[in-house]
Amino acid sequence: MPTDATSAQPPEPILTGPEAARRLLLLSDLQTALAGLGIRSVLARTHRLVLRPPAAPCGPSGQVNPRLHIFTPAGTAVATTDGTAYHLASSQDCPAADPAAAATLIRKHAATPMAALR
């Protein structure tokens, strides 16, 4: 773990409730398309909890980008969305309006070890 703030990655932005729900719905659509192809996945909401010391300013707590964990014979991958596109472990993006195309792309790469896709 990084020990100072300069080596840490910036935190993910906090999403509003409606934006987090919209992204969850889009990932749920992808999950349904994957299930139709026989690929298992788990949808996970993520929250950032900030404990505020009295003397230090800190960022807010709240929901951050949800993730879809996809289980294939080649390993586990993670898909996210920004609301307009699915971002896949293969470093490819697919339009969020077409979850079937994203699922097909994931299935195509399922035979490739996930470490090679990152």
N, C-alpha and C positions, 0 to 999 in steps of 0.2 A: 504494500500500500504506500502511496506517496506520503511523505511526511511534511511537505510544505505546499502551500497553495499554488506556487508557480509550476509544479510538476503535475498537478491534478487537472483532469479534463474539466471543462466547464459543465455545470449541471444542465440536464435537459430542462427545457422550459416547462413551466407549469401550464397545464391545459385548463381551459374553462370546462365546466361540467358538460355543456352541450357538445363541445369539440371532442372531448374524451369519449362521449357516448357515440358520436358520429364515427370516430375511428374504430371503436369497438365493433360497431355494426358492420363496417367495411371488412374488418378482419374476420368477423363471423361469416360473412358471405364467402370469403376465401376458404374458411374452415369447411363450410358446407360443400364447396366445389372439390376440395381435397378429399373429403369423405366419400364423395361420389366416385372418386378414382381409387378408393381403398387406402388412402393415406391418412394416418392418424395425426391429430394435432391437439394442442391445448392452448386456449386463449388465456392470457394473463394480464390483469390490470396491474399497474405499477404506481406506487405512491412514493413521493419523497417526503420524509419527515425531517424537519429541521428543528433541532433543540437549540433554543436561543439563550445563550449566556447573557446576563444582564448588561454587560458593558460592550458587547460586540454586535454590530449590525449583521444580519444574516438574511439570506433569501427566504422566500415563502415556502411553506409546505403545500402539498397538493398532488393531484394526479399528473403523471407524465405519460409519455407515449406508451400505449399498450403494445404487447408483443404476442405473436402467434408462434409457439414452439412446434415445429414440424418434425415428426419422427419417420425416418425412412431407413431402409436396410443399410444405407451408406452412413448414417449418423443423424444427428439432430441439427436442424437449421432454425433460424429465427427470421420471421418476416414482420415488417412494420409498415405503417402507412403514414403519410402526411396529409391524407384526405384526398389527394389527387392521384397518387401512384402507390403501388405496393413496392417496397424495397426488400429485395430478396437476398439471401445469403450468397447467391451466385454473383453478386454485385450488379445485378440487372434490375431494372425497374419495369413494371407493367402498369398500364392504366388501371386505376381502382374501379373504373366502370366495367371492367372485364375480368372478374375473378376466375372465370373458367380458363382464360388464356394464361393467367398467372399459375393456376393449378397445373395446367399442362406443362408449363415451363419447369415447374418444380419437379414434376414426375420425370421429365426428360433428364434432369440433373440428378435424380435420385440414385442412379447407378454410379455416379461420380462421388468419391469420398468428399464429405463436406469441407474438410480442411483444404482441399484443392480449390474449392469455390470461393474461399474468403480472400 
